[in-house]
Amino acid sequence: MTTPAAPGVTPVELHSARSVLGGKASRVQRVGRSLPFGDPRHLEAHQWLVDEAWLLDAQSYEAWLELLTEDIHYLMPVRVTTALGAGFDTSPGMAHFDEDKYSLSRRVARFLTEHAWTEDPPSRLRHHLTNVRTFATEDADHLIVDSATLLFRNRGDVREGSFVSAGREDLLRRTSDGWKLARRTIMVDDSVMRMQNLAIFL
């Protein structure tokens, strides 16, 4: 069985279905309870997340792109504050990130030009990961991975650092080159982003 969303929370599988760029994304969903922490699949998924976080902290974005499938959907909906029982907690059709492989590659390409003023000099980043839970799917070559992430970002010498707290649902796919990210839905915990810009990845 699939794990139901909490009351008032938009089921995560609906987000890609509502997006034009998510049209090619896999709809594979979790089944059953989370895997034990000692399960080899959980250990592989957890290590994958830690290795990915290292690449993002190092801003090795070209290497990071190699970890993404060709049909990836990378989405961070805009959160809204609603009454209990409203049945939704995101703004339909609005997102901070709504990307496929091509658009992500264009973002990365821009970082390598002289026009990426928001990241020259580059930010200092640290992705903190916790609460990692892994779920099997009906396809043995896919895993659903839930995690919580806290991003600290600082740039320059005067401005105070900023934080972004979020939960993520990732779909990992086993390929001949190892596990790759096939879908990521980022549910940020702020309805109003307090970071100066989002010239980073979560």
C-alpha positions as CSV (number, residue, x, y, z in Angstrom):
1,M,0.0,0.0,0.0
2,T,1.1,3.6,-0.5
3,T,1.7,5.9,2.5
4,P,-1.1,8.5,2.7
5,A,-0.3,12.2,3.0
6,A,-0.9,13.9,6.3
7,P,-4.2,15.9,6.5
8,G,-3.9,19.1,4.6
9,V,-0.8,18.1,2.8
10,T,-0.9,17.7,-1.0
11,P,0.1,14.1,-1.9
12,V,3.7,14.4,-3.3
13,E,2.9,12.2,-6.3
14,L,0.5,14.9,-7.6
15,H,3.1,17.6,-8.0
16,S,4.9,16.2,-11.0
17,A,1.6,15.3,-12.6
18,R,0.6,19.0,-12.4
19,S,3.7,20.3,-14.0
20,V,4.5,20.6,-17.7
21,L,8.2,19.8,-17.1
22,G,7.2,16.9,-14.9
23,G,5.3,15.2,-17.7
24,K,8.0,12.6,-18.4
25,A,8.8,12.0,-14.8
26,S,8.4,8.5,-13.3
27,R,5.2,8.1,-11.3
28,V,6.7,5.2,-9.2
29,Q,5.5,5.4,-5.6
30,R,6.5,3.8,-2.3
31,V,4.9,0.6,-1.0
32,G,4.8,-0.6,2.6
33,R,6.7,0.6,5.6
34,S,10.1,2.1,5.6
35,L,13.0,-0.3,5.3
36,P,15.1,-1.2,8.3
37,F,18.2,1.0,8.8
38,G,20.4,-2.1,8.3
39,D,18.9,-3.0,5.0
40,P,21.5,-2.8,2.2
41,R,19.2,-0.7,0.1
42,H,18.8,1.9,2.8
43,L,22.5,2.0,3.4
44,E,23.2,2.5,-0.3
45,A,20.5,5.3,-0.5
46,H,21.8,7.0,2.6
47,Q,25.4,7.0,1.3
48,W,24.1,8.3,-2.1
49,L,22.5,11.3,-0.3
50,V,25.7,12.0,1.7
51,D,27.9,11.9,-1.4
52,E,25.4,14.2,-3.3
53,A,25.5,16.7,-0.4
54,W,29.3,16.8,-0.6
55,L,29.1,17.6,-4.3
56,L,26.5,20.4,-3.7
57,D,28.6,21.8,-0.8
58,A,31.7,21.8,-3.1
59,Q,29.5,23.4,-5.9
60,S,30.7,20.6,-8.2
61,Y,27.5,21.0,-10.3
62,E,28.8,19.4,-13.5
63,A,29.5,16.2,-11.5
64,W,26.1,16.6,-9.8
65,L,24.4,16.6,-13.1
66,E,25.9,13.2,-13.9
67,L,23.9,11.8,-10.9
68,L,20.6,12.8,-12.5
69,T,18.5,10.7,-14.9
70,E,17.4,12.1,-18.3
71,D,13.8,12.2,-17.2
72,I,14.3,13.9,-13.9
73,H,11.8,16.3,-12.4
74,Y,13.2,18.7,-9.8
75,L,10.5,20.6,-8.0
76,M,10.1,22.9,-5.1
77,P,6.5,24.1,-4.8
78,V,5.6,27.4,-3.1
79,R,4.2,26.6,0.3
80,V,1.1,28.4,1.6
81,T,-0.5,28.6,5.1
82,T,-4.0,27.1,5.1
83,A,-6.6,26.2,7.7
84,L,-6.6,22.7,9.0
85,G,-8.5,20.4,6.7
86,A,-8.1,22.7,3.6
87,G,-6.7,19.8,1.7
88,F,-3.7,21.6,0.2
89,D,-0.6,23.3,1.5
90,T,1.1,24.5,-1.8
91,S,0.1,27.1,-4.3
92,P,-1.1,25.4,-7.6
93,G,1.1,26.2,-10.6
94,M,3.7,28.0,-8.5
95,A,7.2,26.8,-7.7
96,H,10.6,28.1,-6.7
97,F,12.1,25.3,-8.8
98,D,10.3,23.4,-11.6
99,E,13.0,21.9,-13.6
100,D,13.9,19.0,-16.0
101,K,17.4,17.8,-17.0
102,Y,17.8,20.5,-19.7
103,S,16.8,23.4,-17.5
104,L,19.0,22.2,-14.7
105,S,21.9,22.0,-17.2
106,R,21.3,25.6,-18.3
107,R,21.4,26.8,-14.7
108,V,24.7,25.0,-14.2
109,A,26.1,26.3,-17.5
110,R,25.4,29.8,-16.3
111,F,27.4,29.3,-13.2
112,L,30.4,28.8,-15.4
113,T,30.1,32.1,-17.2
114,E,31.1,35.6,-16.1
115,H,27.4,36.6,-15.8
116,A,26.7,34.6,-12.6
117,W,27.0,37.6,-10.3
118,T,24.9,36.1,-7.6
119,E,27.6,33.5,-7.1
120,D,30.8,35.4,-7.8
121,P,32.3,35.3,-5.2
122,P,30.6,31.9,-4.5
123,S,28.5,31.2,-1.4
124,R,29.8,29.0,1.4
125,L,27.3,26.1,1.6
126,R,26.7,23.3,4.1
127,H,23.9,20.8,3.6
128,H,22.9,18.9,6.7
129,L,21.0,15.7,6.3
130,T,18.8,13.8,8.8
131,N,15.7,11.7,9.2
132,V,16.5,9.5,6.2
133,R,13.9,6.9,5.5
134,T,13.9,4.5,2.5
135,F,10.9,2.7,0.9
136,A,10.7,-0.1,-1.6
137,T,8.6,0.3,-4.7
138,E,6.9,-2.1,-7.0
139,D,9.9,-1.9,-9.2
140,A,13.1,-3.4,-7.7
141,D,15.2,-0.8,-9.5
142,H,13.6,2.2,-7.8
143,L,13.7,3.4,-4.2
144,I,11.8,6.3,-2.6
145,V,13.9,8.2,-0.1
146,D,12.6,10.7,2.4
147,S,15.0,13.1,4.1
148,A,15.2,16.4,6.0
149,T,17.8,18.9,4.9
150,L,19.0,22.1,6.5
151,L,21.1,24.3,4.2
152,F,23.3,27.0,5.7
153,R,24.5,29.6,3.2
154,N,26.8,32.5,3.7
155,R,28.3,34.9,1.2
156,G,30.7,37.8,1.6
157,D,32.0,39.1,4.9
158,V,29.2,41.3,6.3
159,R,25.8,39.8,5.6
160,E,24.5,37.2,8.1
161,G,24.2,33.6,7.0
162,S,20.8,32.3,6.0
163,F,19.1,28.9,6.4
164,V,16.6,26.9,4.4
165,S,14.9,24.0,6.1
166,A,13.0,21.4,3.9
167,G,11.8,17.9,3.6
168,R,12.6,16.0,0.4
169,E,11.1,13.0,-1.4
170,D,13.5,11.5,-3.8
171,L,13.1,8.7,-6.4
172,L,16.4,6.9,-6.9
173,R,16.8,4.6,-9.9
174,R,19.4,1.9,-10.2
175,T,21.3,2.2,-13.5
176,S,24.4,0.6,-15.0
177,D,26.3,3.6,-13.6
178,G,24.9,3.2,-10.1
179,W,22.0,5.0,-8.4
180,K,20.7,8.2,-10.0
181,L,18.1,10.7,-9.0
182,A,14.9,10.4,-11.1
183,R,12.6,12.8,-9.2
184,R,13.0,15.2,-6.3
185,T,10.2,17.1,-4.6
186,I,11.4,19.6,-2.0
187,M,8.8,20.8,0.5
188,V,10.4,23.9,2.1
189,D,9.3,24.8,5.6
190,D,8.9,28.5,4.9
191,S,6.0,30.1,3.0
192,V,8.1,33.2,2.5
193,M,11.7,32.6,1.5
194,R,14.2,34.6,3.5
195,M,17.2,33.8,1.4
196,Q,18.3,36.6,-0.9
197,N,18.1,34.4,-4.0
198,L,18.0,30.7,-4.9
199,A,21.1,30.4,-7.0
200,I,21.8,27.1,-5.3
201,F,20.4,23.6,-5.3
202,L,18.8,21.7,-2.4
